[in-house]
Amino acid sequence: MSAEPVDPAASPAGRRPAKKEPDGYTAAHLLVLEGLEAVRKRPGMYIGSTDSRGLMHCLWEIIDNSVDEALGEHCSRIVVVLHADSSVEVRDDGRGIPVDVEPRTGLSGVEVVFTHLHAGGKFGGGSYSASGGLHGVGASVVNALSARLDVEVDRGGKTHATSFRRGVPGRFAGEGPDAPFERTTGLEVVGRAKRGVTGTRVRYWADKQIFLKEAEFSYSDLVARARQTSFLVPGLSIVIRDERGLPGTPAEHGPHEETFRHDGGIGEFADFLAPDAPVTGVWRLQGTDHFRENVPVLDDDGHMTVTEVERQCDVDIAVRWGTGYETTVQSYVNIISTPKGGTHLAGFDAALLKVLRKQVEVNARRLKAGGKDDKIEKDDVLAGLTAVVTVRLAEPQFEGQTKEVLGTAAVRPIVARVVERELTAILTSAKRDEKQQSSMLLEKVVAEMKARVSARQHKETQRRKNALETSSLPAKLKDCRSDDVARTELFLVEGDSALGTANVARDSEYQALLPLRGKILNVQKASVADMLKNAECASIIQVVGAGSGRSFDVDAARYGKIVLMTDADVDGAHIRTLLLTLFFRYMRPLVDAGRVFAAVPPLHRIEVIGAGRKPNEVVYTYSDAELRRLLADLAKKGRRYKEPIQRYKGLGEMNADQLAETTMDPGRRTLRRVTIADAQGAEDVFELLMGNEVAPRKDFIVAGAAKLDRERIDA
């Protein structure tokens, strides 16, 4: 008898787990999103987010359609209105969206543009040689994400209109997105247009089902974009009108309107963006080149066929160098901002570095730049540069609908060739003005290179040394013992006389002292190299230990607080201003982080005689007005005080106990935190008080002379 083989799966001991049933998973479970449903399901894919940023992106899409008309010289005026009912309206005097029937869909051109993804007049180069809209989804995405969208088109002597509700065409019987809605198709003629008048008006209400409750249109962002666009499209007028009446906006007390128009183009834009005094004028680098690429083109039969086409790329760049070290570079493709750069910016950077390296090598003897470490780097070239880089071409390739990075590879060598040719011509020009500016630019670049090398050498020696290492920090520094950065404090003390008292008054565990000899260099006027050569400035940068300028690393700072401790007089205020100028220009992240403080030393010491056996009470005042109020109060209460009242001429007149109590003891002192609530305003004030222009400073002093208290003059 032969035994039959046993299936392990059938036996209790060797049973395999049964395969799970598919639970009826079939093709019927697959969801196909058609038309604009995909946009509503995944809005972030098209507009980035559903907060205020996404809301503004929708508005940019509609505005950019009007700007594209202006780029084609068909439009001269765009009006954007923020209505009080949360809607927004964009009007232009362009050609108007086509109202005739599109043969393949049987719909009017307006309906095709607003209801079909990847539909528009910007494919194949038929209607727009260069445009901001590229993918044909902008208007349709905005429509899909709107509770209501109304369109009016002036064309052919008639005004055509239609409306949409979340992408569906129809008619509203009333105002606002909640009015009764009837689904219909086709355009309705609602009026007559004057002969020759054309244009488009789009008004929409963003869908509250899609966008976050707190999402709102930013007036400041809209104004910035309008100003930017008016620079990029010379001759175009853009009107921004806010009727919302929101608190904290210019329209808080009634409708507010601003108009932007700049005929000077990107040259004027570069001047507007520049944060510092000029080293060179605004130089325009312009050129045109061609390239070939394979693209799908719609043939006469409605089929997409891959065809090799020739493209034209227009390059227009404005560059200008200033006395500062900050870099401001903005890049655009067909007026669309590319904040993350792309191939056009890569070509610009490469050519800029190549040209200036070559010119420095040619002039190395005059510039004294022949050392082994004297190699120009990108940061040296970019220091103080303000540039606007624009290219125009048909159907550029972007990374995503938000168009933040240009990807068309052929643009890089074209921009590089234009920059190399045009910039070399300027730097080698025999014209007096250009020759003088070129010389100043090369000297600045070399100075930045030498400053970078010096800053690197400083940084290498700025690490805190332990007891077994030799310290390269200044000998006059009275350092603290703690290495806990969050707790440590560095006092910049005016004068050696105050140092002795402060040294006794401090807590040497966490408080360090660095004495300053008189008034430091005015770094608002001086070059980076001169600043680093100045002994006091170099000592401060070395002791802080985080570098300077663009190489500054706030996380490497050796102290948690920097306290400016100067006398309570005019000279002390001047020294404090000079120190703040240094920190503002070269160690600004410390100020931004709220780690720079000004000590508030008292001006007077009053010893109030105690009643009976009570001990005398010491009171400090910080201004003459405060002193007068205190004395009046004491007189009213019938209390006496010792004469004469002690008036401090400087910190050195205080004894250690008084200095600790008023200025250094964290439990009793008063410190004033230095902040930058308005960075641009601070920049303007520093430039006025410490800059090269004397006339504005003189006017400021004369205008404020009547407010000066003559008693405060230390003479």
Salt bridges, closest charged atoms under 4 A:
GLU61 OE2 - HIS57 NE2 3.02
GLU61 OE2 - LYS403 NZ 3.83
ASP64 OD2 - ARG225 NH2 3.21
ASP68 OD2 - LYS122 NZ 2.80
GLU69 OE2 - ARG95 NH2 2.88
ASP85 OD2 - ARG203 NH2 2.90
GLU89 OE1 - HIS83 NE2 2.86
GLU89 OE2 - ARG91 NE 3.15
GLU102 OE2 - ARG104 NE 3.43
ASP150 OD1 - ARG148 NE 3.05
GLU152 OE1 - ARG201 NH2 3.06
ASP154 OD2 - ARG201 NH1 2.78
GLU188 OE1 - ARG171 NE 2.92
ASP207 OD2 - ARG40 NH2 2.89
ASP207 OD2 - ARG166 NE 2.66
ASP242 OD1 - ARG244 NE 2.99
GLU243 OE1 - HIS83 ND1 3.43
GLU243 OE2 - ARG241 NE 2.73
GLU257 OE1 - ARG241 NH1 3.23
GLU258 OE2 - HIS256 NE2 3.29
ASP263 OD1 - ARG261 NE 3.21
ASP276 OD1 - ARG320 NH1 2.75
ASP289 OD2 - ARG417 NH2 2.85
GLU293 OE2 - ARG311 NE 2.96
GLU308 OE1 - ARG292 NE 3.11
GLU310 OE1 - ARG292 NH1 3.26
ASP316 OD2 - ARG284 NH2 2.78
GLU326 OE2 - ARG588 NH1 3.55
ASP349 OD2 - LYS378 NZ 3.31
GLU377 OE1 - ARG357 NH2 3.56
ASP380 OD2 - ARG452 NH2 2.82
GLU395 OE2 - ARG311 NH2 3.31
GLU404 OE1 - LYS340 NZ 3.32
GLU420 OE2 - LYS354 NZ 3.32
GLU422 OE2 - ARG421 NE 3.16
GLU443 OE2 - ARG366 NH1 3.83
GLU448 OE2 - LYS444 NZ 3.27
GLU460 OE2 - ARG456 NE 3.92
ASP479 OD2 - ARG464 NH1 3.32
ASP479 OD2 - ARG558 NH2 3.06
GLU489 OE2 - ARG669 NH2 2.65
GLU509 OE1 - ARG481 NH2 3.15
GLU536 OE2 - LYS476 NZ 3.17
ASP571 OD1 - LYS519 NZ 3.31
GLU607 OE1 - ARG605 NH1 3.97
GLU607 OE2 - LYS642 NZ 3.54
GLU617 OE1 - ARG639 NH1 3.83
ASP624 OD1 - HIS604 NE2 3.16
ASP633 OD2 - LYS637 NZ 3.41
ASP665 OD2 - ARG668 NE 3.16
GLU683 OE2 - ARG585 NH1 2.88
ASP714 OD1 - LYS649 NZ 3.25
